[in-house]
Amino acid sequence: MTVMEALQWANNKLRKTGVDSPMLDAEILLSHTLEVSKSWLFSHFTDPLKTHQREKFHLLVDRRGTREPVAYLVGKKSFYGRDFQVNSFVLIPRPETETLIETALEVLRDADPERTLLADIGTGSGAIAVTLAAETKLPMIASDIDPSALSVAKQNAALAGVADQIDFQQGNLAEPLIRLFKSIRGQTGVKTSSVYPFKHLVVTANLPYLPESRIERLEPEVKTYEPHLALASGADGLDHYFELFRELRQNRKVLPRRLTVVIEIDPDQKTAIEKMLHHDFPSAKPETHKDLHGHDRVVRVEL
């Protein structure tokens, strides 16, 4: 079997399974199998595959035929110009989330590096935390309730050379962050945030935001293979954000004077999120940012 024959075979097989982009997937899986670039394939169509290469490729194509995501099969996904390791413990980074990165970077454009702390809640693969740490060089806290997800995030931080900037903490939502600032207050004996070492806290979060009822309607790649823990959030998809904002409100005096929150949402949740924010923080003025497809995707708000 030559390179061309392998691609044609995989394309035909994957098309029958309903895969959206069978030839592209075949090219990615074959280049991964041969440990070459996709461009290499196009100039080596007549090269034969070795037996072990053919067997590995067939196995990957069979798995893709069951709709297992390509990113899990090759173990990585590109996000904001960097490759991130991924596995079934973490969501696969989406292009839409790059809007969150751009929004956060806008907030941090004139940040004082000595007084600004970043925190990524529900970090998963660490795509947001690692990207912001690399782009800003600022200190970062990254938390997740799942230790397996944190393990992946730590690997990605090491690969990107930002492991020393990020303090990884296991815990639910804002709990690790609140523990930190309560500890700081206890050490200094100060009851207000006015003299904390950090004057500005920027919190990012891409929490689960899908209603439970939508899970069964998702494409098989997501419904069957990506972690349910990172997808669904109650009947309206807002349980996690409701809890997060409640924690921030209850502990607002513990946190730095300036608190900026940047979150990703489902486009249909814009109005509900705004009502939730105004309930907990009446003076809040949330701003909504659209993703590359023109959908309301990211909310930025000063609390």
Secondary structure, 3 states (H helix, E strand, C coil): CEHHHHHHHHHHHHHCCCCCCHHHHHHHHHHHHHCCCHHHHHCCCCCECCHHHHHHHHHHHHHHHCCCCHHHHHCEEEECCEEEECCCCCCCCCHHHHHHHHHHHHHCCCCCCCCEEEEEECCCCCHHHHHHHHHHCCCEEEEECCHHHHHHHHHHHHHHCCHHHEEEEECCCCHHHHHHHHHHHHHHCCCCCCCCCCCEEEEEECCCCECHHHHCCCCHHHHHHCCHHHCECCCCCCHHHHHHHHHHHHCHHHCCCEEEEEEECCHHHHHHHHHHHHHHCCCCCCEEEECCCCCEEEEEEEC
